[in-house]
């Protein structure tokens, strides 16, 4: 049995491979894929009979990209975020593993795959899953302002900024508020129609883009209003998706 792992965290991918090897030592991992572009190529033309797919990769949500692909192998999703419609997975032949992945859950998912291998129609099943999977995006964030608390509507957030171990909201007036979590937590909570993570430092709101400038190697420099605290350069691996996003294509 040959399988793929779609996971952008090297340690998490290695741990999953070790756990699978413990339970199915005769299975062969034929690749570990870490981003959307590699995932699309790998799943479109693969000898794998199964793929373990992380929902949230560093450069985007994998299940959205999957809608564009013609795939005939079953998928077992992994996720660290329970705000996805987890119950939907239970009604489809594809399964899910909630991180951190426990051995019993992995064993259950593998047995489910094996029991359905001969009769399941995996492509149809996971496409039905994608149709039923409708994330509920946040409309506002709760922040502290001195000894008081206040809410900030997402429509009033110009961008999110990661600095060191901290993450901040910058509102339309340029005020800064500390929030819990990291950018990778925030990016799955906000609407992809309005927000885009351009690099490891910033998630920006489309409505507060003031100007776009050409940068080196086909990259783009984003000018925001209010201004970013440092240059907003769209990373090279995100540039193509960013340009598509600007045109209304959510990937």
Protein Blocks (a to p, Z undefined) as FASTA:
>chain_A
ZZddddfbfklmmmmmmmmmmmmmmbccfbdcfbfklmmmmmmoccbfbdcddfbafkbc
fklmmmmpccfbdcddddfbfkbcfklmmmpfbdcddddddfklmmmmmmmmmmmmmmmc
fklmmmmmmmmmccdddfbdcddehjbccdddfklpmbdcdehjbccdddfkopacdded
dfklmmmmpcfklgccfblmbccdfklcfbdcddeehiacdddddddfbdcdddfklmmm
mmmmmnopaZZ
